[in-house]
């Protein structure tokens, strides 16, 4: 099956084209303001470079977050529009699970992997997954927005002593000092584990982890937070 995948949950949107279980091509858009708005342009560029016509696509897979409100809306709207125009199914996959799957490739069974995106406002979008002997993931902490310090405390409260914990992603890099002080391993900044690959979304769907293409925000959007503050309420 020829699949186009996209994820706009981070500041660097990721695009990929796969055929069956083979990667045909992939593209990352730089972490520039408005990068999400260039997703469709990037899709056309990627498809052209891969020698694929748009109407050849048989499936669209999209990351559902958690992530920034605007970025997720753009990605999901793009996926929905492509699916409607092409008459092909649109399937969602957890952005954090896709990142976790990449981290899990370099750890041993029994370890816990913690994918973390920079959520700004001093928080991370994160979750935690146990890694089985076959490399499969099982959720230990559900997706949420949390500070690095509170994440470290949360992990300590639910994990046994001596558990190997590896965190990666833009959020892990932002909170690396706090997380490392808690005994959590953070790969070097250049490590591939920090980069979410859209192709990993396809792998999650093919592994049976596909979900409805409905966004997971994990917290209120900035506009709503500002509105509540203006009303004197707490977000």
C-alpha positions in Angstrom: 0.0 0.0 0.0 1.3 3.4 -1.0 1.0 5.7 2.1 1.7 9.4 2.7 2.3 10.2 6.3 2.7 13.6 8.1 3.2 14.8 11.6 2.9 18.5 12.6 3.0 18.0 16.4 6.6 19.5 16.7 8.3 22.6 15.5 9.9 20.5 12.6 7.0 18.8 10.7 7.9 15.4 9.3 6.6 13.9 6.0 7.2 10.5 4.5 6.0 8.2 1.7 6.1 4.4 2.2 5.2 1.5 0.1 4.3 -1.6 2.1 7.0 -1.7 4.8 9.6 0.2 2.6 10.5 3.9 3.0 10.2 5.6 -0.4 11.2 9.1 0.7 11.0 11.5 3.7 11.3 15.2 4.4 11.5 17.4 7.4 10.5 21.0 7.4 12.7 23.3 9.4 11.7 24.7 12.8 10.7 28.0 11.4 7.6 30.1 12.2 4.8 28.9 9.9 6.5 25.6 9.0 3.2 23.8 9.4 1.6 26.0 6.8 4.1 24.7 4.3 3.1 21.1 4.8 1.2 20.8 1.5 4.0 22.4 -0.4 6.4 20.0 1.2 4.2 17.1 0.3 4.2 18.0 -3.4 8.0 18.4 -3.3 8.4 15.0 -1.6 6.1 13.2 -4.0 7.7 14.7 -7.0 11.2 13.8 -5.7 9.9 10.3 -5.1 8.5 10.0 -8.6 4.9 9.5 -7.3 1.7 11.2 -8.5 -0.7 12.4 -5.9 -3.5 10.2 -7.2 -1.4 7.1 -6.7 -1.7 7.4 -2.9 -3.8 4.8 -1.2 -3.7 5.9 2.4 -3.0 9.0 4.5 -1.5 8.6 8.0 -1.4 11.6 10.4 0.1 12.2 13.8 -2.6 13.2 16.3 -0.2 14.7 18.9 -0.2 15.8 21.6 1.3 19.0 20.2 0.6 22.6 19.7 -2.9 23.5 18.8 -2.2 25.3 15.5 0.3 22.8 14.3 -2.0 19.8 14.9 -5.0 21.5 13.3 -3.0 22.2 10.2 -1.7 18.6 9.9 -5.1 17.0 10.5 -6.9 19.4 8.2 -4.3 18.7 5.5 -4.7 14.9 5.9 -8.5 15.2 5.9 -8.4 17.3 2.7 -6.1 14.9 0.9 -8.1 11.9 2.0 -11.3 13.5 0.7 -9.8 14.6 -2.6 -8.2 11.3 -3.3 -11.0 9.1 -1.9 -8.6 7.2 0.4 -8.7 6.4 4.1 -7.1 8.7 6.7 -5.8 7.0 9.8 -4.3 8.6 13.0 -1.4 7.5 15.1 0.1 8.8 18.3 3.0 11.2 17.7 4.5 10.3 21.0 4.2 6.5 20.3 6.0 7.1 17.0 8.8 8.9 18.7 8.9 6.2 21.5 9.3 3.5 18.9 12.4 5.2 17.6 13.9 5.4 21.1 13.1 1.8 21.7 15.3 0.7 18.9 18.4 1.4 21.0 17.3 0.1 24.4 17.0 -3.4 26.0 13.8 -5.1 27.0 12.6 -4.0 30.4 13.6 -0.4 29.8 11.2 2.5 29.9 11.3 5.1 27.0 10.0 8.6 27.5 9.3 10.6 24.3 9.1 14.3 25.0 8.3 17.2 22.8 9.0 20.8 23.8 5.5 22.2 24.7 6.9 25.6 25.7 5.4 27.4 28.7 8.0 25.4 30.7 6.3 22.1 29.9 6.9 19.0 27.9 4.3 16.9 25.9 5.3 13.4 27.1 4.4 9.9 28.0 6.2 6.8 29.2 6.2 3.3 27.6 7.6 -0.1 28.8 9.7 -1.9 26.1 9.0 -5.6 25.7 11.4 -8.2 24.4 9.9 -8.0 20.9 10.3 -4.3 20.9 6.6 -3.6 21.4 5.4 -0.8 23.6 2.9 -0.7 26.5 1.8 2.6 28.0 3.0 3.3 31.5 2.1 7.0 31.7 -0.5 8.4 29.4 0.2 11.5 27.3 0.2 14.8 29.2 1.8 18.2 29.5 4.1 18.5 32.5 7.3 20.2 33.6 10.6 18.3 33.5 10.8 18.4 37.3 7.3 17.0 37.7 8.0 14.4 35.1 11.0 13.2 37.0 9.0 12.9 40.2 6.2 11.1 38.4 8.6 8.6 36.9 10.2 8.0 40.3 6.8 7.3 41.8 5.7 4.7 39.3 8.9 2.9 38.4 11.0 0.5 40.4 14.5 1.2 41.6 17.1 0.4 39.0 14.7 0.7 36.0 16.5 2.0 32.9 14.8 5.1 31.6 15.7 6.8 28.3 14.1 10.1 27.2 14.4 11.7 23.8 12.9 14.4 21.7 13.0 18.2 21.7 11.5 18.3 25.2 14.1 15.9 26.6 16.8 18.2 25.3 15.1 21.3 26.8 14.8 19.6 30.2 18.0 17.5 30.0 19.7 18.9 33.1 16.7 18.2 35.3 16.0 14.8 33.8 19.7 13.7 33.9 19.9 14.8 37.6 17.0 12.3 38.2 19.0 9.4 36.6 17.3 9.5 33.3 19.4 8.9 30.2 19.3 11.5 27.4 21.1 10.6 24.1 23.5 13.1 22.7 21.9 16.0 20.9 22.8 14.6 17.4 21.2 11.2 18.1 18.5 10.1 15.7 16.3 9.2 18.6 15.4 12.9 19.1 13.7 13.2 15.7 10.2 12.0 15.1 9.9 10.2 11.7 6.6 10.3 9.9 7.4 6.8 8.6 7.2 5.6 12.3 3.5 6.6 12.3 2.9 4.2 9.4 4.7 1.4 11.3 2.5 2.1 14.3 -0.7 1.8 12.2 0.6 -1.3 10.5 1.3 -2.8 14.0 -2.4 -2.3 14.9 -2.1 1.0 16.8 -4.0 3.1 14.3 -6.7 5.4 15.8 -9.2 7.9 14.6 -7.6 11.1 13.2 -8.7 13.2 16.2 -6.2 15.6 17.8 -4.9 15.1 21.3 -4.0 18.5 22.7 -3.1 17.5 26.4 -3.7 21.0 27.5 -5.7 24.2 26.7 -4.6 26.2 23.7 -2.8 29.5 24.4 -5.8 31.6 23.3 -8.0 29.8 25.9 -5.4 30.2 28.6 -5.1 33.9 27.9 -8.9 34.2 28.0 -9.2 32.5 31.3 -6.4 34.6 32.8 -8.2 37.8 31.6 -11.3 36.5 33.4 -9.3 35.9 36.5 -9.6 32.1 36.3 -6.9 29.6 36.5 -5.9 27.4 33.5 
